[in-house]
Amino acid sequence: MKTRIPVLTAFLLGLFMWMAYFVDKDAETGVTWVRVFYEELNQNNIVIAVFTLYLGVMTLLLRHAKKIRDKRDGRFFSLVVILSALGMVAIGLFMTGDAGLGENIRFQWAFDYLQVPLSATMFSLLAFFVASAAYRAFRARSPEATLMLVAAALVMLARVPLGAAIHEALPEWGDWIMDIPNLAGKRAITMGVGLGMTATAIKIVFGIERTYMGSGGK
């Protein structure tokens, strides 16, 4: 019973969610409740997301607290992470003043003038890592590698003002590479991911894949 009930639940819910895609909510039929119930079930994703966020925050705090307790290298930065996280929570919950939820000026200020500049700094530093990784990965050892190297160089130059200064057509070439060849490869990868997700869903619905039940589902 420990395995049959979860497998049966997954089968019935999976079958129901599949059927809901073929039901029109506005159709004048007697099965419109299927679509309505389907949308209500999807609202539960918000509840799952809240618990997932709570789990992620607690895991982050506990890992950094353990690092400080064990006096490991970099514990000062762990302390900064903990104080920053708790500080943003305190500002968002207890320093709202007369403003309603979502209108906290202090929280918005901290986000705009602390979080956004730090994120921009981090992403700007990633450009150097991307350039070095591209140099190591796209060495011109074959015609295909040479093509990848040239395409990567054009795209990187097209994304910075230096590219337009070198040649005014460089931004257009970069956009063409991203919109045509790159998009074709991206769509192929997306189709592969979709097929993999479909195969996994079918395995879960029919009880072949039971890892979601832990060790008891083997």
PyMOL commands that place a pseudoatom at each C-alpha (Angstrom):
pseudoatom trace, name=CA, resn=MET, resi=1, chain=A, elem=C, hetatm=0, pos=[0.000, 0.000, 0.000]
pseudoatom trace, name=CA, resn=LYS, resi=2, chain=A, elem=C, hetatm=0, pos=[2.923, 2.352, 0.626]
pseudoatom trace, name=CA, resn=THR, resi=3, chain=A, elem=C, hetatm=0, pos=[3.789, 2.273, -3.062]
pseudoatom trace, name=CA, resn=ARG, resi=4, chain=A, elem=C, hetatm=0, pos=[0.415, 1.565, -4.646]
pseudoatom trace, name=CA, resn=ILE, resi=5, chain=A, elem=C, hetatm=0, pos=[-1.338, 4.666, -3.296]
pseudoatom trace, name=CA, resn=PRO, resi=6, chain=A, elem=C, hetatm=0, pos=[1.355, 7.161, -4.468]
pseudoatom trace, name=CA, resn=VAL, resi=7, chain=A, elem=C, hetatm=0, pos=[1.624, 5.419, -7.861]
pseudoatom trace, name=CA, resn=LEU, resi=8, chain=A, elem=C, hetatm=0, pos=[-2.174, 5.431, -8.280]
pseudoatom trace, name=CA, resn=THR, resi=9, chain=A, elem=C, hetatm=0, pos=[-2.334, 9.105, -7.252]
pseudoatom trace, name=CA, resn=ALA, resi=10, chain=A, elem=C, hetatm=0, pos=[0.380, 10.036, -9.747]
pseudoatom trace, name=CA, resn=PHE, resi=11, chain=A, elem=C, hetatm=0, pos=[-1.384, 8.054, -12.477]
pseudoatom trace, name=CA, resn=LEU, resi=12, chain=A, elem=C, hetatm=0, pos=[-4.794, 9.655, -11.907]
pseudoatom trace, name=CA, resn=LEU, resi=13, chain=A, elem=C, hetatm=0, pos=[-3.457, 13.205, -11.576]
pseudoatom trace, name=CA, resn=GLY, resi=14, chain=A, elem=C, hetatm=0, pos=[-1.179, 12.794, -14.583]
pseudoatom trace, name=CA, resn=LEU, resi=15, chain=A, elem=C, hetatm=0, pos=[-4.056, 11.448, -16.670]
pseudoatom trace, name=CA, resn=PHE, resi=16, chain=A, elem=C, hetatm=0, pos=[-6.303, 14.287, -15.519]
pseudoatom trace, name=CA, resn=MET, resi=17, chain=A, elem=C, hetatm=0, pos=[-3.731, 16.991, -16.303]
pseudoatom trace, name=CA, resn=TRP, resi=18, chain=A, elem=C, hetatm=0, pos=[-3.202, 15.458, -19.747]
pseudoatom trace, name=CA, resn=MET, resi=19, chain=A, elem=C, hetatm=0, pos=[-6.933, 15.426, -20.480]
pseudoatom trace, name=CA, resn=ALA, resi=20, chain=A, elem=C, hetatm=0, pos=[-7.319, 19.050, -19.384]
pseudoatom trace, name=CA, resn=TYR, resi=21, chain=A, elem=C, hetatm=0, pos=[-5.252, 20.241, -22.346]
pseudoatom trace, name=CA, resn=PHE, resi=22, chain=A, elem=C, hetatm=0, pos=[-7.953, 18.988, -24.701]
pseudoatom trace, name=CA, resn=VAL, resi=23, chain=A, elem=C, hetatm=0, pos=[-10.818, 20.756, -22.926]
pseudoatom trace, name=CA, resn=ASP, resi=24, chain=A, elem=C, hetatm=0, pos=[-11.821, 24.310, -23.753]
pseudoatom trace, name=CA, resn=LYS, resi=25, chain=A, elem=C, hetatm=0, pos=[-12.835, 26.323, -20.724]
pseudoatom trace, name=CA, resn=ASP, resi=26, chain=A, elem=C, hetatm=0, pos=[-15.385, 28.350, -22.690]
pseudoatom trace, name=CA, resn=ALA, resi=27, chain=A, elem=C, hetatm=0, pos=[-16.864, 25.455, -24.653]
pseudoatom trace, name=CA, resn=GLU, resi=28, chain=A, elem=C, hetatm=0, pos=[-20.556, 24.703, -24.172]
pseudoatom trace, name=CA, resn=THR, resi=29, chain=A, elem=C, hetatm=0, pos=[-19.985, 21.172, -22.953]
pseudoatom trace, name=CA, resn=GLY, resi=30, chain=A, elem=C, hetatm=0, pos=[-20.442, 19.345, -19.722]
pseudoatom trace, name=CA, resn=VAL, resi=31, chain=A, elem=C, hetatm=0, pos=[-16.719, 18.898, -19.085]
pseudoatom trace, name=CA, resn=THR, resi=32, chain=A, elem=C, hetatm=0, pos=[-15.670, 22.522, -18.663]
pseudoatom trace, name=CA, resn=TRP, resi=33, chain=A, elem=C, hetatm=0, pos=[-15.146, 21.769, -14.964]
pseudoatom trace, name=CA, resn=VAL, resi=34, chain=A, elem=C, hetatm=0, pos=[-12.046, 19.818, -15.999]
pseudoatom trace, name=CA, resn=ARG, resi=35, chain=A, elem=C, hetatm=0, pos=[-10.340, 22.965, -17.216]
pseudoatom trace, name=CA, resn=VAL, resi=36, chain=A, elem=C, hetatm=0, pos=[-11.486, 24.965, -14.206]
pseudoatom trace, name=CA, resn=PHE, resi=37, chain=A, elem=C, hetatm=0, pos=[-10.197, 22.323, -11.792]
pseudoatom trace, name=CA, resn=TYR, resi=38, chain=A, elem=C, hetatm=0, pos=[-6.951, 22.128, -13.771]
pseudoatom trace, name=CA, resn=GLU, resi=39, chain=A, elem=C, hetatm=0, pos=[-6.356, 25.861, -13.316]
pseudoatom trace, name=CA, resn=GLU, resi=40, chain=A, elem=C, hetatm=0, pos=[-7.137, 25.591, -9.616]
pseudoatom trace, name=CA, resn=LEU, resi=41, chain=A, elem=C, hetatm=0, pos=[-4.571, 22.805, -9.259]
pseudoatom trace, name=CA, resn=ASN, resi=42, chain=A, elem=C, hetatm=0, pos=[-1.980, 24.951, -10.997]
pseudoatom trace, name=CA, resn=GLN, resi=43, chain=A, elem=C, hetatm=0, pos=[-2.465, 27.590, -8.315]
pseudoatom trace, name=CA, resn=ASN, resi=44, chain=A, elem=C, hetatm=0, pos=[-0.896, 25.132, -5.887]
pseudoatom trace, name=CA, resn=ASN, resi=45, chain=A, elem=C, hetatm=0, pos=[2.409, 25.823, -7.618]
pseudoatom trace, name=CA, resn=ILE, resi=46, chain=A, elem=C, hetatm=0, pos=[2.499, 29.086, -5.668]
pseudoatom trace, name=CA, resn=VAL, resi=47, chain=A, elem=C, hetatm=0, pos=[2.299, 27.173, -2.369]
pseudoatom trace, name=CA, resn=ILE, resi=48, chain=A, elem=C, hetatm=0, pos=[5.026, 24.771, -3.502]
pseudoatom trace, name=CA, resn=ALA, resi=49, chain=A, elem=C, hetatm=0, pos=[7.197, 27.733, -4.554]
pseudoatom trace, name=CA, resn=VAL, resi=50, chain=A, elem=C, hetatm=0, pos=[6.805, 29.334, -1.108]
pseudoatom trace, name=CA, resn=PHE, resi=51, chain=A, elem=C, hetatm=0, pos=[7.960, 26.178, 0.664]
pseudoatom trace, name=CA, resn=THR, resi=52, chain=A, elem=C, hetatm=0, pos=[10.802, 25.791, -1.834]
pseudoatom trace, name=CA, resn=LEU, resi=53, chain=A, elem=C, hetatm=0, pos=[11.909, 29.369, -1.170]
pseudoatom trace, name=CA, resn=TYR, resi=54, chain=A, elem=C, hetatm=0, pos=[11.799, 28.746, 2.575]
pseudoatom trace, name=CA, resn=LEU, resi=55, chain=A, elem=C, hetatm=0, pos=[13.868, 25.579, 2.150]
pseudoatom trace, name=CA, resn=GLY, resi=56, chain=A, elem=C, hetatm=0, pos=[16.412, 27.381, -0.020]
pseudoatom trace, name=CA, resn=VAL, resi=57, chain=A, elem=C, hetatm=0, pos=[16.820, 30.311, 2.386]
pseudoatom trace, name=CA, resn=MET, resi=58, chain=A, elem=C, hetatm=0, pos=[17.156, 28.052, 5.432]
pseudoatom trace, name=CA, resn=THR, resi=59, chain=A, elem=C, hetatm=0, pos=[19.714, 25.873, 3.636]
pseudoatom trace, name=CA, resn=LEU, resi=60, chain=A, elem=C, hetatm=0, pos=[21.712, 28.969, 2.674]
pseudoatom trace, name=CA, resn=LEU, resi=61, chain=A, elem=C, hetatm=0, pos=[21.714, 30.333, 6.227]
pseudoatom trace, name=CA, resn=LEU, resi=62, chain=A, elem=C, hetatm=0, pos=[22.562, 26.997, 7.843]
pseudoatom trace, name=CA, resn=ARG, resi=63, chain=A, elem=C, hetatm=0, pos=[25.452, 26.287, 5.465]
pseudoatom trace, name=CA, resn=HIS, resi=64, chain=A, elem=C, hetatm=0, pos=[27.024, 29.686, 6.061]
pseudoatom trace, name=CA, resn=ALA, resi=65, chain=A, elem=C, hetatm=0, pos=[26.374, 29.500, 9.815]
pseudoatom trace, name=CA, resn=LYS, resi=66, chain=A, elem=C, hetatm=0, pos=[28.190, 26.153, 9.903]
pseudoatom trace, name=CA, resn=LYS, resi=67, chain=A, elem=C, hetatm=0, pos=[31.083, 27.713, 7.991]
pseudoatom trace, name=CA, resn=ILE, resi=68, chain=A, elem=C, hetatm=0, pos=[31.348, 30.469, 10.621]
pseudoatom trace, name=CA, resn=ARG, resi=69, chain=A, elem=C, hetatm=0, pos=[31.058, 27.975, 13.480]
pseudoatom trace, name=CA, resn=ASP, resi=70, chain=A, elem=C, hetatm=0, pos=[33.839, 25.796, 12.077]
pseudoatom trace, name=CA, resn=LYS, resi=71, chain=A, elem=C, hetatm=0, pos=[36.029, 28.898, 11.475]
pseudoatom trace, name=CA, resn=ARG, resi=72, chain=A, elem=C, hetatm=0, pos=[36.672, 28.024, 7.844]
pseudoatom trace, name=CA, resn=ASP, resi=73, chain=A, elem=C, hetatm=0, pos=[38.330, 30.289, 5.322]
pseudoatom trace, name=CA, resn=GLY, resi=74, chain=A, elem=C, hetatm=0, pos=[35.996, 32.942, 3.974]
pseudoatom trace, name=CA, resn=ARG, resi=75, chain=A, elem=C, hetatm=0, pos=[33.793, 32.970, 7.067]
pseudoatom trace, name=CA, resn=PHE, resi=76, chain=A, elem=C, hetatm=0, pos=[33.745, 36.779, 6.956]
pseudoatom trace, name=CA, resn=PHE, resi=77, chain=A, elem=C, hetatm=0, pos=[31.909, 36.629, 3.625]
pseudoatom trace, name=CA, resn=SER, resi=78, chain=A, elem=C, hetatm=0, pos=[29.513, 34.054, 5.092]
pseudoatom trace, name=CA, resn=LEU, resi=79, chain=A, elem=C, hetatm=0, pos=[28.739, 36.532, 7.859]
pseudoatom trace, name=CA, resn=VAL, resi=80, chain=A, elem=C, hetatm=0, pos=[28.055, 39.205, 5.236]
pseudoatom trace, name=CA, resn=VAL, resi=81, chain=A, elem=C, hetatm=0, pos=[25.660, 36.844, 3.435]
pseudoatom trace, name=CA, resn=ILE, resi=82, chain=A, elem=C, hetatm=0, pos=[23.732, 36.052, 6.622]
pseudoatom trace, name=CA, resn=LEU, resi=83, chain=A, elem=C, hetatm=0, pos=[23.496, 39.670, 7.767]
pseudoatom trace, name=CA, resn=SER, resi=84, chain=A, elem=C, hetatm=0, pos=[22.447, 40.821, 4.288]
pseudoatom trace, name=CA, resn=ALA, resi=85, chain=A, elem=C, hetatm=0, pos=[19.739, 38.171, 3.985]
pseudoatom trace, name=CA, resn=LEU, resi=86, chain=A, elem=C, hetatm=0, pos=[18.348, 38.827, 7.452]
pseudoatom trace, name=CA, resn=GLY, resi=87, chain=A, elem=C, hetatm=0, pos=[18.588, 42.580, 6.904]
pseudoatom trace, name=CA, resn=MET, resi=88, chain=A, elem=C, hetatm=0, pos=[16.521, 42.441, 3.724]
pseudoatom trace, name=CA, resn=VAL, resi=89, chain=A, elem=C, hetatm=0, pos=[13.947, 40.257, 5.474]
pseudoatom trace, name=CA, resn=ALA, resi=90, chain=A, elem=C, hetatm=0, pos=[13.757, 42.714, 8.382]
pseudoatom trace, name=CA, resn=ILE, resi=91, chain=A, elem=C, hetatm=0, pos=[13.339, 45.683, 6.036]
pseudoatom trace, name=CA, resn=GLY, resi=92, chain=A, elem=C, hetatm=0, pos=[10.654, 43.909, 4.027]
pseudoatom trace, name=CA, resn=LEU, resi=93, chain=A, elem=C, hetatm=0, pos=[8.640, 42.742, 7.040]
pseudoatom trace, name=CA, resn=PHE, resi=94, chain=A, elem=C, hetatm=0, pos=[9.126, 45.243, 9.852]
pseudoatom trace, name=CA, resn=MET, resi=95, chain=A, elem=C, hetatm=0, pos=[10.025, 48.577, 8.216]
pseudoatom trace, name=CA, resn=THR, resi=96, chain=A, elem=C, hetatm=0, pos=[7.055, 49.062, 5.962]
pseudoatom trace, name=CA, resn=GLY, resi=97, chain=A, elem=C, hetatm=0, pos=[5.695, 52.105, 7.798]
pseudoatom trace, name=CA, resn=ASP, resi=98, chain=A, elem=C, hetatm=0, pos=[2.337, 53.210, 6.420]
pseudoatom trace, name=CA, resn=ALA, resi=99, chain=A, elem=C, hetatm=0, pos=[3.040, 51.741, 2.985]
pseudoatom trace, name=CA, resn=GLY, resi=100, chain=A, elem=C, hetatm=0, pos=[1.207, 48.646, 1.924]
pseudoatom trace, name=CA, resn=LEU, resi=101, chain=A, elem=C, hetatm=0, pos=[2.704, 45.372, 0.841]
pseudoatom trace, name=CA, resn=GLY, resi=102, chain=A, elem=C, hetatm=0, pos=[4.782, 45.872, -2.294]
pseudoatom trace, name=CA, resn=GLU, resi=103, chain=A, elem=C, hetatm=0, pos=[5.170, 49.623, -1.645]
pseudoatom trace, name=CA, resn=ASN, resi=104, chain=A, elem=C, hetatm=0, pos=[8.047, 49.489, 0.841]
pseudoatom trace, name=CA, resn=ILE, resi=105, chain=A, elem=C, hetatm=0, pos=[10.317, 52.375, -0.190]
pseudoatom trace, name=CA, resn=ARG, resi=106, chain=A, elem=C, hetatm=0, pos=[13.212, 51.223, 2.011]
pseudoatom trace, name=CA, resn=PHE, resi=107, chain=A, elem=C, hetatm=0, pos=[13.151, 47.709, 0.585]
pseudoatom trace, name=CA, resn=GLN, resi=108, chain=A, elem=C, hetatm=0, pos=[12.981, 49.062, -2.969]
pseudoatom trace, name=CA, resn=TRP, resi=109, chain=A, elem=C, hetatm=0, pos=[15.893, 51.418, -2.252]
pseudoatom trace, name=CA, resn=ALA, resi=110, chain=A, elem=C, hetatm=0, pos=[18.018, 48.549, -0.919]
pseudoatom trace, name=CA, resn=PHE, resi=111, chain=A, elem=C, hetatm=0, pos=[17.181, 46.474, -3.975]
pseudoatom trace, name=CA, resn=ASP, resi=112, chain=A, elem=C, hetatm=0, pos=[17.832, 49.266, -6.505]
pseudoatom trace, name=CA, resn=TYR, resi=113, chain=A, elem=C, hetatm=0, pos=[21.037, 50.641, -4.977]
pseudoatom trace, name=CA, resn=LEU, resi=114, chain=A, elem=C, hetatm=0, pos=[22.589, 47.491, -3.482]
pseudoatom trace, name=CA, resn=GLN, resi=115, chain=A, elem=C, hetatm=0, pos=[21.306, 44.386, -5.249]
pseudoatom trace, name=CA, resn=VAL, resi=116, chain=A, elem=C, hetatm=0, pos=[21.204, 45.783, -8.791]
pseudoatom trace, name=CA, resn=PRO, resi=117, chain=A, elem=C, hetatm=0, pos=[24.751, 47.293, -8.772]
pseudoatom trace, name=CA, resn=LEU, resi=118, chain=A, elem=C, hetatm=0, pos=[26.198, 44.128, -7.216]
pseudoatom trace, name=CA, resn=SER, resi=119, chain=A, elem=C, hetatm=0, pos=[24.469, 41.973, -9.833]
pseudoatom trace, name=CA, resn=ALA, resi=120, chain=A, elem=C, hetatm=0, pos=[25.723, 44.217, -12.636]
pseudoatom trace, name=CA, resn=THR, resi=121, chain=A, elem=C, hetatm=0, pos=[29.262, 43.998, -11.245]
pseudoatom trace, name=CA, resn=MET, resi=122, chain=A, elem=C, hetatm=0, pos=[29.087, 40.207, -11.055]
pseudoatom trace, name=CA, resn=PHE, resi=123, chain=A, elem=C, hetatm=0, pos=[27.784, 39.824, -14.592]
pseudoatom trace, name=CA, resn=SER, resi=124, chain=A, elem=C, hetatm=0, pos=[30.385, 42.254, -15.942]
pseudoatom trace, name=CA, resn=LEU, resi=125, chain=A, elem=C, hetatm=0, pos=[33.145, 40.128, -14.389]
pseudoatom trace, name=CA, resn=LEU, resi=126, chain=A, elem=C, hetatm=0, pos=[31.662, 37.039, -16.012]
pseudoatom trace, name=CA, resn=ALA, resi=127, chain=A, elem=C, hetatm=0, pos=[32.520, 38.495, -19.427]
pseudoatom trace, name=CA, resn=PHE, resi=128, chain=A, elem=C, hetatm=0, pos=[36.221, 37.840, -18.782]
pseudoatom trace, name=CA, resn=PHE, resi=129, chain=A, elem=C, hetatm=0, pos=[35.528, 34.230, -17.789]
pseudoatom trace, name=CA, resn=VAL, resi=130, chain=A, elem=C, hetatm=0, pos=[33.388, 33.758, -20.899]
pseudoatom trace, name=CA, resn=ALA, resi=131, chain=A, elem=C, hetatm=0, pos=[36.155, 35.159, -23.091]
pseudoatom trace, name=CA, resn=SER, resi=132, chain=A, elem=C, hetatm=0, pos=[38.811, 32.905, -21.549]
pseudoatom trace, name=CA, resn=ALA, resi=133, chain=A, elem=C, hetatm=0, pos=[36.535, 29.850, -21.763]
pseudoatom trace, name=CA, resn=ALA, resi=134, chain=A, elem=C, hetatm=0, pos=[35.792, 30.630, -25.410]
pseudoatom trace, name=CA, resn=TYR, resi=135, chain=A, elem=C, hetatm=0, pos=[39.512, 30.889, -26.136]
pseudoatom trace, name=CA, resn=ARG, resi=136, chain=A, elem=C, hetatm=0, pos=[40.177, 27.476, -24.586]
pseudoatom trace, name=CA, resn=ALA, resi=137, chain=A, elem=C, hetatm=0, pos=[37.152, 25.782, -26.146]
pseudoatom trace, name=CA, resn=PHE, resi=138, chain=A, elem=C, hetatm=0, pos=[37.228, 27.276, -29.639]
pseudoatom trace, name=CA, resn=ARG, resi=139, chain=A, elem=C, hetatm=0, pos=[40.842, 26.877, -30.637]
pseudoatom trace, name=CA, resn=ALA, resi=140, chain=A, elem=C, hetatm=0, pos=[41.139, 26.723, -34.415]
pseudoatom trace, name=CA, resn=ARG, resi=141, chain=A, elem=C, hetatm=0, pos=[42.149, 23.074, -34.667]
pseudoatom trace, name=CA, resn=SER, resi=142, chain=A, elem=C, hetatm=0, pos=[39.558, 22.226, -37.326]
pseudoatom trace, name=CA, resn=PRO, resi=143, chain=A, elem=C, hetatm=0, pos=[37.248, 24.071, -39.751]
pseudoatom trace, name=CA, resn=GLU, resi=144, chain=A, elem=C, hetatm=0, pos=[34.300, 23.601, -37.365]
pseudoatom trace, name=CA, resn=ALA, resi=145, chain=A, elem=C, hetatm=0, pos=[36.277, 24.984, -34.408]
pseudoatom trace, name=CA, resn=THR, resi=146, chain=A, elem=C, hetatm=0, pos=[37.431, 27.915, -36.540]
pseudoatom trace, name=CA, resn=LEU, resi=147, chain=A, elem=C, hetatm=0, pos=[33.835, 28.689, -37.466]
pseudoatom trace, name=CA, resn=MET, resi=148, chain=A, elem=C, hetatm=0, pos=[32.788, 28.602, -33.822]
pseudoatom trace, name=CA, resn=LEU, resi=149, chain=A, elem=C, hetatm=0, pos=[35.709, 30.852, -32.875]
pseudoatom trace, name=CA, resn=VAL, resi=150, chain=A, elem=C, hetatm=0, pos=[34.831, 33.431, -35.522]
pseudoatom trace, name=CA, resn=ALA, resi=151, chain=A, elem=C, hetatm=0, pos=[31.128, 33.372, -34.580]
pseudoatom trace, name=CA, resn=ALA, resi=152, chain=A, elem=C, hetatm=0, pos=[31.920, 33.770, -30.873]
pseudoatom trace, name=CA, resn=ALA, resi=153, chain=A, elem=C, hetatm=0, pos=[34.258, 36.687, -31.590]
pseudoatom trace, name=CA, resn=LEU, resi=154, chain=A, elem=C, hetatm=0, pos=[31.666, 38.420, -33.752]
pseudoatom trace, name=CA, resn=VAL, resi=155, chain=A, elem=C, hetatm=0, pos=[28.919, 38.005, -31.154]
pseudoatom trace, name=CA, resn=MET, resi=156, chain=A, elem=C, hetatm=0, pos=[31.102, 39.330, -28.324]
pseudoatom trace, name=CA, resn=LEU, resi=157, chain=A, elem=C, hetatm=0, pos=[32.213, 42.325, -30.391]
pseudoatom trace, name=CA, resn=ALA, resi=158, chain=A, elem=C, hetatm=0, pos=[28.634, 43.009, -31.487]
pseudoatom trace, name=CA, resn=ARG, resi=159, chain=A, elem=C, hetatm=0, pos=[27.509, 43.273, -27.858]
pseudoatom trace, name=CA, resn=VAL, resi=160, chain=A, elem=C, hetatm=0, pos=[29.937, 46.045, -26.899]
pseudoatom trace, name=CA, resn=PRO, resi=161, chain=A, elem=C, hetatm=0, pos=[30.355, 49.622, -28.242]
pseudoatom trace, name=CA, resn=LEU, resi=162, chain=A, elem=C, hetatm=0, pos=[33.812, 48.697, -29.543]
pseudoatom trace, name=CA, resn=GLY, resi=163, chain=A, elem=C, hetatm=0, pos=[32.217, 46.486, -32.203]
pseudoatom trace, name=CA, resn=ALA, resi=164, chain=A, elem=C, hetatm=0, pos=[30.185, 49.322, -33.679]
pseudoatom trace, name=CA, resn=ALA, resi=165, chain=A, elem=C, hetatm=0, pos=[33.296, 51.506, -33.641]
pseudoatom trace, name=CA, resn=ILE, resi=166, chain=A, elem=C, hetatm=0, pos=[35.241, 48.884, -35.629]
pseudoatom trace, name=CA, resn=HIS, resi=167, chain=A, elem=C, hetatm=0, pos=[32.490, 48.433, -38.224]
pseudoatom trace, name=CA, resn=GLU, resi=168, chain=A, elem=C, hetatm=0, pos=[28.934, 49.712, -38.178]
pseudoatom trace, name=CA, resn=ALA, resi=169, chain=A, elem=C, hetatm=0, pos=[27.604, 46.387, -39.535]
pseudoatom trace, name=CA, resn=LEU, resi=170, chain=A, elem=C, hetatm=0, pos=[29.030, 44.300, -36.667]
pseudoatom trace, name=CA, resn=PRO, resi=171, chain=A, elem=C, hetatm=0, pos=[25.931, 44.664, -34.421]
pseudoatom trace, name=CA, resn=GLU, resi=172, chain=A, elem=C, hetatm=0, pos=[23.730, 43.496, -37.306]
pseudoatom trace, name=CA, resn=TRP, resi=173, chain=A, elem=C, hetatm=0, pos=[25.982, 40.484, -37.919]
pseudoatom trace, name=CA, resn=GLY, resi=174, chain=A, elem=C, hetatm=0, pos=[25.822, 39.603, -34.244]
pseudoatom trace, name=CA, resn=ASP, resi=175, chain=A, elem=C, hetatm=0, pos=[22.031, 39.848, -34.237]
pseudoatom trace, name=CA, resn=TRP, resi=176, chain=A, elem=C, hetatm=0, pos=[21.883, 37.630, -37.358]
pseudoatom trace, name=CA, resn=ILE, resi=177, chain=A, elem=C, hetatm=0, pos=[24.043, 34.969, -35.692]
pseudoatom trace, name=CA, resn=MET, resi=178, chain=A, elem=C, hetatm=0, pos=[21.888, 35.015, -32.563]
pseudoatom trace, name=CA, resn=ASP, resi=179, chain=A, elem=C, hetatm=0, pos=[18.547, 35.064, -34.421]
pseudoatom trace, name=CA, resn=ILE, resi=180, chain=A, elem=C, hetatm=0, pos=[19.249, 32.476, -37.157]
pseudoatom trace, name=CA, resn=PRO, resi=181, chain=A, elem=C, hetatm=0, pos=[21.967, 29.843, -36.497]
pseudoatom trace, name=CA, resn=ASN, resi=182, chain=A, elem=C, hetatm=0, pos=[21.922, 30.140, -32.713]
pseudoatom trace, name=CA, resn=LEU, resi=183, chain=A, elem=C, hetatm=0, pos=[18.120, 30.077, -32.525]
pseudoatom trace, name=CA, resn=ALA, resi=184, chain=A, elem=C, hetatm=0, pos=[18.023, 26.962, -34.717]
pseudoatom trace, name=CA, resn=GLY, resi=185, chain=A, elem=C, hetatm=0, pos=[20.349, 25.147, -32.324]
pseudoatom trace, name=CA, resn=LYS, resi=186, chain=A, elem=C, hetatm=0, pos=[18.436, 26.465, -29.322]
pseudoatom trace, name=CA, resn=ARG, resi=187, chain=A, elem=C, hetatm=0, pos=[15.168, 25.146, -30.730]
pseudoatom trace, name=CA, resn=ALA, resi=188, chain=A, elem=C, hetatm=0, pos=[16.724, 21.729, -31.314]
pseudoatom trace, name=CA, resn=ILE, resi=189, chain=A, elem=C, hetatm=0, pos=[17.936, 21.631, -27.710]
pseudoatom trace, name=CA, resn=THR, resi=190, chain=A, elem=C, hetatm=0, pos=[14.500, 22.769, -26.494]
pseudoatom trace, name=CA, resn=MET, resi=191, chain=A, elem=C, hetatm=0, pos=[12.828, 19.999, -28.482]
pseudoatom trace, name=CA, resn=GLY, resi=192, chain=A, elem=C, hetatm=0, pos=[15.223, 17.461, -26.984]
pseudoatom trace, name=CA, resn=VAL, resi=193, chain=A, elem=C, hetatm=0, pos=[14.511, 18.725, -23.471]
pseudoatom trace, name=CA, resn=GLY, resi=194, chain=A, elem=C, hetatm=0, pos=[10.768, 18.580, -24.174]
pseudoatom trace, name=CA, resn=LEU, resi=195, chain=A, elem=C, hetatm=0, pos=[11.007, 14.985, -25.369]
pseudoatom trace, name=CA, resn=GLY, resi=196, chain=A, elem=C, hetatm=0, pos=[13.010, 14.084, -22.282]
pseudoatom trace, name=CA, resn=MET, resi=197, chain=A, elem=C, hetatm=0, pos=[10.436, 15.727, -20.005]
pseudoatom trace, name=CA, resn=THR, resi=198, chain=A, elem=C, hetatm=0, pos=[7.631, 13.914, -21.819]
pseudoatom trace, name=CA, resn=ALA, resi=199, chain=A, elem=C, hetatm=0, pos=[9.384, 10.567, -21.465]
pseudoatom trace, name=CA, resn=THR, resi=200, chain=A, elem=C, hetatm=0, pos=[10.009, 11.188, -17.749]
pseudoatom trace, name=CA, resn=ALA, resi=201, chain=A, elem=C, hetatm=0, pos=[6.374, 12.221, -17.211]
pseudoatom trace, name=CA, resn=ILE, resi=202, chain=A, elem=C, hetatm=0, pos=[5.121, 9.066, -18.943]
pseudoatom trace, name=CA, resn=LYS, resi=203, chain=A, elem=C, hetatm=0, pos=[7.403, 6.928, -16.792]
pseudoatom trace, name=CA, resn=ILE, resi=204, chain=A, elem=C, hetatm=0, pos=[6.112, 8.617, -13.619]
pseudoatom trace, name=CA, resn=VAL, resi=205, chain=A, elem=C, hetatm=0, pos=[2.451, 8.352, -14.647]
pseudoatom trace, name=CA, resn=PHE, resi=206, chain=A, elem=C, hetatm=0, pos=[2.717, 4.643, -15.382]
pseudoatom trace, name=CA, resn=GLY, resi=207, chain=A, elem=C, hetatm=0, pos=[4.752, 3.897, -12.258]
pseudoatom trace, name=CA, resn=ILE, resi=208, chain=A, elem=C, hetatm=0, pos=[8.020, 3.038, -14.002]
pseudoatom trace, name=CA, resn=GLU, resi=209, chain=A, elem=C, hetatm=0, pos=[9.886, 5.949, -12.410]
pseudoatom trace, name=CA, resn=ARG, resi=210, chain=A, elem=C, hetatm=0, pos=[9.416, 6.003, -8.621]
pseudoatom trace, name=CA, resn=THR, resi=211, chain=A, elem=C, hetatm=0, pos=[12.372, 7.968, -7.337]
pseudoatom trace, name=CA, resn=TYR, resi=212, chain=A, elem=C, hetatm=0, pos=[10.000, 10.708, -6.084]
pseudoatom trace, name=CA, resn=MET, resi=213, chain=A, elem=C, hetatm=0, pos=[8.998, 8.297, -3.308]
pseudoatom trace, name=CA, resn=GLY, resi=214, chain=A, elem=C, hetatm=0, pos=[12.567, 7.969, -2.024]
pseudoatom trace, name=CA, resn=SER, resi=215, chain=A, elem=C, hetatm=0, pos=[14.076, 4.639, -1.104]
pseudoatom trace, name=CA, resn=GLY, resi=216, chain=A, elem=C, hetatm=0, pos=[10.617, 3.227, -0.405]
pseudoatom trace, name=CA, resn=GLY, resi=217, chain=A, elem=C, hetatm=0, pos=[9.669, 3.439, -4.063]
pseudoatom trace, name=CA, resn=LYS, resi=218, chain=A, elem=C, hetatm=0, pos=[12.307, 1.016, -5.300]
for i in range(1, 218): cmd.bond("trace and resi %d" % i, "trace and resi %d" % (i + 1))
show_as sticks, trace
zoom trace
